């Protein structure tokens, strides 16, 4: 690499540099699609996880509902079995206390059932006939039993059906879910009740072990009263569900939904029990799963960061490998002689062919420049010879000056003759002072204004000339006497024949690397056949012979100096006017390279 190095070009060209373009290309083709794909995968994975958690939660909830159904049914069967025992039936029917032996057998039976089922805390058997009750540790009058909150609920029962009620032991710990199994005689006379007290703590342990502690929060709701029958938080028992969870819509039975509770996402699932008009609702937190998804997202970000660094590294390597042959091409462009000296060291491949073509083109360009300079030299020599063959212009200019003063002396001041003589003298001096075939546009305009002064003196109030010139083009050069023949044709062949006032518009405009000019008039115009004849004349071979300076002469001189790409075109309509268009390259004699490239 040259002394400026690769980083100079990267920092100089910035987004146009090969490095940045390579980086953008890799980002667009690889990194950005990977980012989009990663986000889509993450989004769908998150959705899939939520759906999987919801499905798992709903499945576990259904199992829990089945377990609760089984517990209720088993407890109901247990109560029914107890009520059918002979000793128990005798207890219900006797109006006085039964023998101690029968009571002992009933107590043993209660102990057996209580010890068999871990979630059963106690069993009460109460007889309406003798107002006594039997538990595993008590037999006596109901009023003397230490716990009587069950009796308040029992008194309200007036139907021969099982009834379940959450309650506290004497309104304090422990908390029970009590199953009341009333016993009737002939379905008319209430004999008593079998009460199975399920300890909520034991029930919770049983449900948790069965479901491997899947649920974080589980509620059993009485659909009639909308009260909470079961929950780990014992303070919520018998509260209204909507009081605990306000503005939380419940999904349909058998479905799950994601809800925000205290800014924490939960999977809310709901199911119903077959044995009771109850709903069972679970709240499964997504915190654990969200953490796993966050870990996945962190991995994706790290992966994308590494991919970005890899893309930058690959872009740099590609840029270096791409720049090396470009550097050799730049050597050929900046110093062809140096490249030619080391030409034998280069491997003959595509790069060798490109550099050879560049150097050959530059040498051909230099030859064209030298040829152009030679052409201009010959044209200047031809102009000099032509001027020498004519009457000395200095003599004519001096004679015109003398005529001006003589006319002013005879008339006592300036007049049309003195004005025309002065304008013609200045016109000749401008022409004489120019030794080159090309002159600045500024000077060409000045020359034509002197000419127009003569014409306006001759054709007073008949010719109006408007100039529309881009001032930024005044220092560029144009072939000498380009505009004057066009203006002269507009006057003599356009304006004069219509015998009334006319307007000539001269425009010079910038069109990138080309200067466009036009001279238009609103004169009599030309028929299409005459326009075609002029085109035929313009396309004839180059010729500078003859003393008449016309359209053909101007067109030939432009092509001779600047090349076939440039020249004149004509547009005309009868009774509407004529416009002559022309174009030349942007050229300054101090910047020969610019015009040479334009010509090429």
Number of C-alpha atoms within 10 A of each C-alpha: 13 9 6 8 10 17 12 11 15 16 12 11 13 14 13 12 16 20 27 18 15 19 22 18 14 18 19 12 11 14 19 15 12 17 17 11 12 17 14 12 12 17 13 12 14 17 12 12 16 20 16 12 18 22 17 14 23 24 15 19 24 19 16 22 24 16 17 21 17 15 16 18 14 12 22 20 13 16 25 15 11 20 22 13 13 11 17 22 16 15 29 27 16 14 14 12 16 16 9 10 10 15 21 16 13 23 20 15 17 22 16 12 16 19 12 10 13 14 20 21 21 20 24 20 27 27 25 19 16 20 17 24 25 24 21 19 11 16 21 15 15 19 12 12 14 10 13 14 13 21 14 9 15 17 8 8 14 9 12 14 11 18 17 17 17 19 22 19 15 13 11 8 10 14 22 25 20 25 23 25 25 24 26 16 11 7 10 10 11 19 21 26 24 25 26 25 26 25 21 24 17 16 21 17 16 17 21 15 11 14 15 11 13 17 18 12 15 22 21 24 24 20 14 8 13 16 20 24 27 23 19 15 10 16 9 17 21 19 15 16 19 13 10 11 10 8 8 12 11 14 14 11 14 14 15 24 17 18 17 12 12 6 7 10 16 20 21 24 29 25 24 21 18 13 13 16 11 21 20 24 24 24 22 21 21 18 12 9 14 15 11 13 17 14 12 14 15 12 12 17 14 12 15 17 13 12 17 18 12 14 20 19 13 16 22 17 14 15 20 16 11 13 17 13 16 14 15 18 21 15 17 22 16 11 12 19 13 12 21 14 9 9 15 10 9 11 10 10 8 10 15 17 11 13 22 18 13 16 19 13 12 15 13 12 16 14 12 16 19 13 12 19 14 12 14 17 14 12 18 16 14 13 15 13 11 11 13 11 9 8 9 10 16 13 10 14 20 12 13 20 18 14 16 21 18 14 18 16 12 9 11 10 10 14 14 14 18 22 17 21 22 22 22 20 21 18 19 18 15 15 15 13 8 12 13 16 17 22 19 18 22 16 18 22 19 13 22 18 16 19 20 21 16 19 17 15 16 14 14 10 11 17 19 15 15 12 12 12 17 12 12 9 17 16 15 17 22 26 19 22 21 23 22 21 18 21 23 17 17 27 22 11 17 26 24 17 12 14 11 11 15 21 18 22 17 20 15 20 17 15 11 9 12 15 20 17 19 20 23 24 26 22 28 22 24 18 12 13 9 12 17 12 10 15 16 11 13 19 11 10 7 14 11 15 8 7 8 10 16 15 21 22 21 24 21 22 21 23 17 19 19 22 17 12 13 20 20 20 17 17 14 21 16 13 14 13 21 25 21 20 17 21 21 25 24 22 26 17 14 8 10 14 15 16 19 18 13 17 21 12
